[in-house]
Amino acid sequence: MHTVIPDQSISATLLKEVTIAKLQSRTANIGVIGLGYVGLPLALLFTEEGFPVTGFDIDSTKIDTLVSLRSYICRIPETEIALASDRGFRATSNFMWISKMDAIVICVPTPLTEYREPDLSYVTETVKSIAPHLKAGQLVVLESTTYPGTTEEIVVPLLEERNFSDLRVSRNDSEASNVVFVAFSPEREDPGNNTVARNEIPKIVGGVDRHASEIATALYGSIFSRTVPVSSTTVAEMTKLLENIYRCVNIALVNELKLLCLRMNIDIWEVIAAAATKPFGFQPFYPGPGLGGHCIPIDPFYLAWKAKEFDFATRFIELAGEINMAMPYHMVEFIAEALNVRCKALNGSKIMVLGVSYKKDIDDLRESPAITIIEALQKSGAIVVYNDPYFPKIGKGRKYDLQMQCVPLEQISQYDCVVILTDHSSYDYQKIVDEAQLVVDTRNATSGILSEKIVRC
Ligand SMILES: NC(=O)c1ccc[n+]([C@@H]2O[C@H](COP(=O)([O-])OP(=O)(O)OC[C@H]3O[C@@H](n4cnc5c(N)ncnc54)[C@H](O)[C@@H]3O)[C@@H](O)[C@H]2O)c1
């Protein structure tokens, strides 16, 4: 352990001003930790804006892929990686480089454990890895979605405990000289949604103190067209959860109403389209076969867990979770019923699933309801294959152990039932309906196509 002797002439304000000046002149070294769906695009955005950027990841396959100028995310073409590399982007697993960074942004996963409790192990491991390399004046920002309090209760104490100098986290705008600055800024990306450019999504920023908030605002202000500073890290953390809980609850509401509409023989899609014409007070949400992705099915339960510490039951979250989690099983019942009407049993039927990613036009399988549905169909004795242009194969995941290869669409007529689980834009739905024996459509992808072969649910 070495001791850094603080130079008392360098106050926190001076450290802050130096870092902000580097950010404004785009000479600040930016480190992005966790080069996944969030971290890699962010690192590329900083690179594009002229910053020297280093990406850190413990996954050596990802680092090797980037070093050889290839991409592992469909929507990021290899040309973009090559261009970033020309502009100075580097990817590494060596955390020694942390000491050279001016701002460090953490974008690692925040999943749930098998008992549906927050799993912060990726965050804590990351903090332990960077703490020994920190130096005074650096900014550390957590972007991973998490419950209010994580930054100050988990990240800050770990940073102080694990660094091998006497660095402290700047608090209460003090003028201590041996400080790093810490902030939280949630990622608000909507994968597959190209209607808003990423840098046009306003960036929420909350610092542990005002110094941190000002540096983080300067960091994101250099690449986002608007930053929204809030008073604390907890407000920033809670803002992200409010956004995702709002989606989760409204999707649950529309999923439940879909089940009711099916029973009442009302077309929920037509109802939503009609309601969406109201110019105020209504935002359309759309039903589906269940919730997927790394955010909406998971994040609300971070808050539900934290609320227990305050003797508080988050009933909306629990109810929404219950409805959304049951949707894949309802879909299996609808498929069985559709086959039954044609005098076929689920047991032994050949079923082709179209689309396995959790939403259209993206290559992300995390928490996808397709996995639950395929597993449940197989358990009932169905012979299931799938097609998805984004997944040549499905291998073992965190919570499942499927071994499947994508089959071509050509032999669609051989299957007793085709189930549309993800409405990828590349599918020719008219052709699918023409060739299939039976189509169960969980996404309204066949809207406008008239055929007795279609069962919409
Ligand atoms: N994917 C989204 O659309 C989205 C949107 C908004 C917010 N978020 C949040 O952003 C965070 C990251 O999500 P993601 O989708 O990018 O996850 P991801 O799994 O795609 O990427 C995370 C990366 O972190 C790396 N990693 C894990 N532990 C590490 C460590 N100790 N050191 C360095 N790297 C490490 C992994 O190898 C992986 O490459 C999550 O908290 C998520 O909730 C995601």
Ligand as a Chemical Component Dictionary entry (heavy atoms), coordinates in Angstrom:
data_LIG
# 
_chem_comp.id                   LIG 
_chem_comp.type                 NON-POLYMER 
_chem_comp.pdbx_formal_charge   0 
_chem_comp.three_letter_code    LIG 
# 
loop_
_chem_comp_atom.comp_id 
_chem_comp_atom.atom_id 
_chem_comp_atom.alt_atom_id 
_chem_comp_atom.type_symbol 
_chem_comp_atom.charge 
_chem_comp_atom.model_Cartn_x 
_chem_comp_atom.model_Cartn_y 
_chem_comp_atom.model_Cartn_z 
_chem_comp_atom.pdbx_ordinal 
LIG N1  N1  N 0  -29.726 -3.013 -22.805 1  
LIG C1  C1  C 0  -30.516 -1.980 -22.665 2  
LIG O1  O1  O 0  -31.329 -1.685 -23.522 3  
LIG C2  C2  C 0  -30.433 -1.076 -21.443 4  
LIG C3  C3  C 0  -31.146 0.127  -21.459 5  
LIG C4  C4  C 0  -31.078 0.958  -20.341 6  
LIG C5  C5  C 0  -30.309 0.571  -19.231 7  
LIG N2  N2  N 1  -29.644 -0.628 -19.246 8  
LIG C6  C6  C 0  -28.835 -0.968 -18.076 9  
LIG O2  O2  O 0  -27.460 -0.857 -18.431 10 
LIG C7  C7  C 0  -26.688 -1.848 -17.735 11 
LIG C8  C8  C 0  -25.878 -2.661 -18.733 12 
LIG O3  O3  O 0  -26.776 -3.353 -19.577 13 
LIG P1  P1  P 0  -26.314 -4.005 -20.940 14 
LIG O4  O4  O 0  -27.576 -4.348 -21.654 15 
LIG O5  O5  O -1 -25.303 -3.181 -21.645 16 
LIG O6  O6  O 0  -25.594 -5.332 -20.406 17 
LIG P2  P2  P 0  -24.664 -6.321 -21.258 18 
LIG O7  O7  O 0  -24.738 -7.632 -20.585 19 
LIG O8  O8  O 0  -24.995 -6.219 -22.699 20 
LIG O9  O9  O 0  -23.198 -5.709 -21.092 21 
LIG C9  C9  C 0  -22.532 -5.655 -19.890 22 
LIG C10 C10 C 0  -21.054 -5.870 -20.121 23 
LIG O10 O10 O 0  -20.392 -5.727 -18.868 24 
LIG C11 C11 C 0  -19.321 -6.656 -18.840 25 
LIG N3  N3  N 0  -18.907 -6.872 -17.459 26 
LIG C12 C12 C 0  -19.508 -7.598 -16.488 27 
LIG N4  N4  N 0  -18.806 -7.530 -15.355 28 
LIG C13 C13 C 0  -17.746 -6.734 -15.601 29 
LIG C14 C14 C 0  -16.651 -6.275 -14.822 30 
LIG N5  N5  N 0  -16.502 -6.638 -13.535 31 
LIG N6  N6  N 0  -15.728 -5.488 -15.402 32 
LIG C15 C15 C 0  -15.850 -5.133 -16.714 33 
LIG N7  N7  N 0  -16.857 -5.533 -17.496 34 
LIG C16 C16 C 0  -17.796 -6.316 -16.946 35 
LIG C17 C17 C 0  -19.896 -7.883 -19.509 36 
LIG O11 O11 O 0  -18.885 -8.757 -19.956 37 
LIG C18 C18 C 0  -20.707 -7.252 -20.650 38 
LIG O12 O12 O 0  -19.933 -7.129 -21.820 39 
LIG C19 C19 C 0  -27.691 -2.656 -16.928 40 
LIG O13 O13 O 0  -27.755 -2.152 -15.632 41 
LIG C20 C20 C 0  -29.009 -2.397 -17.619 42 
LIG O14 O14 O 0  -30.109 -2.531 -16.750 43 
LIG C21 C21 C 0  -29.677 -1.438 -20.338 44 
# 
loop_
_chem_comp_bond.comp_id 
_chem_comp_bond.atom_id_1 
_chem_comp_bond.atom_id_2 
_chem_comp_bond.value_order 
_chem_comp_bond.pdbx_ordinal 
LIG N1  C1  SING 1  
LIG C1  O1  DOUB 2  
LIG C1  C2  SING 3  
LIG C2  C3  SING 4  
LIG C2  C21 DOUB 5  
LIG C3  C4  DOUB 6  
LIG C4  C5  SING 7  
LIG C5  N2  DOUB 8  
LIG N2  C6  SING 9  
LIG N2  C21 SING 10 
LIG C6  O2  SING 11 
LIG C6  C20 SING 12 
LIG O2  C7  SING 13 
LIG C7  C8  SING 14 
LIG C7  C19 SING 15 
LIG C8  O3  SING 16 
LIG O3  P1  SING 17 
LIG P1  O4  DOUB 18 
LIG P1  O5  SING 19 
LIG P1  O6  SING 20 
LIG O6  P2  SING 21 
LIG P2  O7  DOUB 22 
LIG P2  O8  SING 23 
LIG P2  O9  SING 24 
LIG O9  C9  SING 25 
LIG C9  C10 SING 26 
LIG C10 O10 SING 27 
LIG C10 C18 SING 28 
LIG O10 C11 SING 29 
LIG C11 N3  SING 30 
LIG C11 C17 SING 31 
LIG N3  C12 SING 32 
LIG N3  C16 SING 33 
LIG C12 N4  DOUB 34 
LIG N4  C13 SING 35 
LIG C13 C14 SING 36 
LIG C13 C16 DOUB 37 
LIG C14 N5  SING 38 
LIG C14 N6  DOUB 39 
LIG N6  C15 SING 40 
LIG C15 N7  DOUB 41 
LIG N7  C16 SING 42 
LIG C17 O11 SING 43 
LIG C17 C18 SING 44 
LIG C18 O12 SING 45 
LIG C19 O13 SING 46 
LIG C19 C20 SING 47 
LIG C20 O14 SING 48 
# 
